[in-house]
């Protein structure tokens, strides 16, 4: 298959930094519902790490897996999507690799800004709120952010959160709708839920993985090389120790042309 920008196939690599394969399947199904027919979706699940990333520390560790996966698979894809809210490894990936890379948090916030004046995150655990709020501060969007809203009910199985907490999440959306006109359903375990509950919610709902997939497609159409200048200029090659072979060789400049 030949990749290009003019009516030929595009290969989009979706990297799930969580180790739960059921989440990868849920995310892939949500992406498949919106990408153009000339885009082939490739999916990768983390082989090590955590069933679900829920803290800054876990995101830092997962970010390494994202970079390793890109180093191993970049030659077989045209753009990449980091399929975890909080965008672990996003900025580092843009700095290191010569292809567009999108993230769920950033893409969904950018989409929300084009659809309303204020946006809010709806997620399934209050434990995630400080980390998610931090993503908004880092993006400089506090003035248009209405906060993180969560149900009171606790999660049981991470792969069935969307089904188990469907009604509490709908109620939470109604509560958030009093404060924001765009609601982002934040977190890989509730990917796809927006399509199921949209008619029940009086506000615009965004599925972050869909927003990130469409952003990656747009980035590839506009600039196939991705970020490569200014603050994202490629760093000089550097010797390293203990990294995975693909990532270590790439950073050392042995595989770059």
KAHU-V779912 format. One record per residue. SS is DSSP state (a for helix, b for strand, c for the rest). PSI is psi in whole degrees, 0 to 359 (none if undefined). OMEGA is omega in whole degrees, -180 to 180 (999 if undefined). Layout:
ss:SS psi:PSI omega:OMEGA
ss:SS psi:PSI omega:OMEGA
//
This chain:
ss:c psi:131 omega:-180
ss:c psi:131 omega:-180
ss:c psi:149 omega:178
ss:c psi:195 omega:-175
ss:c psi:2 omega:-173
ss:c psi:77 omega:174
ss:c psi:11 omega:178
ss:c psi:172 omega:-172
ss:c psi:143 omega:174
ss:b psi:140 omega:179
ss:b psi:116 omega:-179
ss:b psi:119 omega:179
ss:b psi:117 omega:176
ss:b psi:116 omega:-179
ss:b psi:115 omega:173
ss:b psi:107 omega:-179
ss:c psi:353 omega:172
ss:c psi:158 omega:-178
ss:c psi:1 omega:-177
ss:c psi:111 omega:-178
ss:a psi:327 omega:179
ss:a psi:327 omega:176
ss:a psi:320 omega:177
ss:a psi:316 omega:180
ss:a psi:319 omega:178
ss:a psi:314 omega:180
ss:a psi:316 omega:-179
ss:a psi:321 omega:179
ss:a psi:321 omega:179
ss:a psi:318 omega:178
ss:a psi:317 omega:-177
ss:a psi:335 omega:-178
ss:c psi:344 omega:-174
ss:c psi:342 omega:-176
ss:c psi:152 omega:179
ss:c psi:158 omega:-177
ss:c psi:342 omega:179
ss:c psi:9 omega:178
ss:b psi:125 omega:176
ss:b psi:125 omega:-179
ss:b psi:127 omega:175
ss:b psi:136 omega:-175
ss:b psi:141 omega:177
ss:b psi:137 omega:178
ss:b psi:139 omega:180
ss:c psi:134 omega:179
ss:c psi:345 omega:179
ss:c psi:157 omega:-179
ss:c psi:236 omega:-170
ss:c psi:147 omega:177
ss:c psi:322 omega:176
ss:c psi:132 omega:-178
ss:c psi:125 omega:-177
ss:c psi:17 omega:178
ss:c psi:167 omega:178
ss:a psi:317 omega:-179
ss:a psi:316 omega:179
ss:a psi:324 omega:179
ss:a psi:322 omega:178
ss:a psi:315 omega:180
ss:a psi:317 omega:-180
ss:a psi:329 omega:179
ss:a psi:327 omega:177
ss:a psi:318 omega:178
ss:a psi:320 omega:178
ss:a psi:314 omega:-179
ss:a psi:321 omega:178
ss:a psi:317 omega:-180
ss:a psi:317 omega:179
ss:a psi:320 omega:178
ss:a psi:323 omega:-178
ss:a psi:327 omega:-167
ss:a psi:3 omega:-176
ss:a psi:327 omega:-178
ss:a psi:341 omega:-178
ss:a psi:12 omega:179
ss:c psi:164 omega:-178
ss:c psi:339 omega:177
ss:b psi:161 omega:-178
ss:b psi:151 omega:179
ss:b psi:125 omega:176
ss:b psi:109 omega:-170
ss:c psi:61 omega:173
ss:c psi:134 omega:179
ss:c psi:142 omega:-171
ss:c psi:348 omega:173
ss:c psi:54 omega:180
ss:c psi:127 omega:176
ss:c psi:4 omega:-172
ss:a psi:306 omega:-176
ss:a psi:321 omega:178
ss:a psi:321 omega:179
ss:a psi:319 omega:178
ss:a psi:325 omega:-180
ss:a psi:326 omega:-172
ss:a psi:328 omega:-166
ss:c psi:152 omega:-174
ss:c psi:58 omega:176
ss:c psi:158 omega:178
ss:b psi:140 omega:176
ss:b psi:127 omega:179
ss:b psi:161 omega:178
ss:b psi:151 omega:-174
ss:a psi:317 omega:-177
ss:a psi:308 omega:-178
ss:a psi:312 omega:-177
ss:a psi:319 omega:-179
ss:a psi:324 omega:177
ss:a psi:318 omega:179
ss:a psi:320 omega:178
ss:a psi:318 omega:-179
ss:a psi:322 omega:-179
ss:a psi:334 omega:-180
ss:c psi:354 omega:-174
ss:c psi:350 omega:-179
ss:c psi:175 omega:-178
ss:c psi:325 omega:-178
ss:c psi:142 omega:179
ss:b psi:159 omega:178
ss:b psi:155 omega:173
ss:b psi:134 omega:171
ss:b psi:120 omega:180
ss:b psi:182 omega:-168
ss:c psi:359 omega:-178
ss:c psi:128 omega:179
ss:a psi:336 omega:179
ss:a psi:333 omega:-178
ss:a psi:343 omega:-170
ss:a psi:311 omega:-178
ss:a psi:320 omega:179
ss:a psi:316 omega:180
ss:a psi:319 omega:177
ss:a psi:325 omega:179
ss:a psi:324 omega:179
ss:a psi:324 omega:179
ss:a psi:317 omega:179
ss:a psi:317 omega:-179
ss:a psi:330 omega:179
ss:a psi:353 omega:179
ss:c psi:31 omega:-174
ss:c psi:21 omega:-177
ss:a psi:325 omega:-176
ss:a psi:342 omega:-179
ss:a psi:17 omega:-176
ss:b psi:130 omega:-178
ss:b psi:356 omega:175
ss:b psi:179 omega:178
ss:b psi:129 omega:-179
ss:b psi:135 omega:-178
ss:b psi:151 omega:173
ss:c psi:164 omega:178
ss:c psi:335 omega:-176
ss:c psi:145 omega:-180
ss:c psi:151 omega:177
ss:c psi:156 omega:176
ss:c psi:288 omega:179
ss:c psi:127 omega:-173
ss:a psi:329 omega:-177
ss:a psi:349 omega:-180
ss:a psi:24 omega:-179
ss:a psi:315 omega:-176
ss:a psi:322 omega:179
ss:a psi:315 omega:-176
ss:a psi:324 omega:-175
ss:c psi:22 omega:-176
ss:a psi:305 omega:-177
ss:a psi:316 omega:175
ss:a psi:324 omega:179
ss:a psi:324 omega:175
ss:a psi:315 omega:178
ss:a psi:321 omega:179
ss:a psi:322 omega:177
ss:a psi:319 omega:179
ss:a psi:322 omega:178
ss:a psi:317 omega:179
ss:a psi:332 omega:-178
ss:c psi:342 omega:176
ss:c psi:347 omega:-175
ss:c psi:342 omega:-175
ss:c psi:153 omega:178
ss:c psi:357 omega:172
ss:b psi:129 omega:-178
ss:b psi:129 omega:179
ss:b psi:119 omega:179
ss:b psi:98 omega:-166
ss:c psi:124 omega:174
ss:c psi:136 omega:-179
ss:a psi:323 omega:-177
ss:a psi:344 omega:179
ss:a psi:21 omega:172
ss:c psi:139 omega:180
ss:c psi:343 omega:-177
ss:a psi:327 omega:-178
ss:a psi:316 omega:-180
ss:a psi:328 omega:-177
ss:a psi:327 omega:-173
ss:a psi:2 omega:-174
ss:a psi:319 omega:-178
ss:a psi:342 omega:-178
ss:a psi:356 omega:-172
ss:c psi:133 omega:-177
ss:c psi:22 omega:179
ss:c psi:168 omega:176
ss:b psi:131 omega:177
ss:b psi:139 omega:177
ss:b psi:130 omega:170
ss:b psi:114 omega:-173
ss:a psi:324 omega:-178
ss:a psi:329 omega:174
ss:a psi:317 omega:178
ss:a psi:319 omega:-179
ss:a psi:322 omega:179
ss:a psi:315 omega:180
ss:a psi:326 omega:175
ss:a psi:318 omega:180
ss:a psi:319 omega:178
ss:a psi:315 omega:-180
ss:a psi:318 omega:179
ss:a psi:317 omega:-179
ss:a psi:320 omega:179
ss:a psi:323 omega:-176
ss:a psi:319 omega:-174
ss:c psi:84 omega:-174
ss:c psi:334 omega:-179
ss:c psi:340 omega:-177
ss:c psi:194 omega:179
ss:c psi:134 omega:-178
ss:c psi:0 omega:-177
ss:c psi:173 omega:-179
ss:a psi:230 omega:-177
ss:a psi:345 omega:178
ss:a psi:18 omega:174
ss:c psi:144 omega:-177
ss:c psi:131 omega:177
ss:c psi:156 omega:178
ss:c psi:150 omega:176
ss:c psi:146 omega:-176
ss:c psi:134 omega:174
ss:c psi:152 omega:-176
ss:c psi:166 omega:-177
ss:c psi:134 omega:170
ss:c psi:0 omega:178
ss:c psi:165 omega:175
ss:c psi:150 omega:-176
ss:a psi:314 omega:-177
ss:a psi:313 omega:-179
ss:a psi:317 omega:179
ss:a psi:317 omega:178
ss:a psi:322 omega:-180
ss:a psi:313 omega:-180
ss:a psi:326 omega:178
ss:c psi:354 omega:178
ss:c psi:8 omega:-176
ss:c psi:338 omega:-178
ss:c psi:359 omega:-178
ss:c psi:143 omega:-180
ss:c psi:none omega:999
//
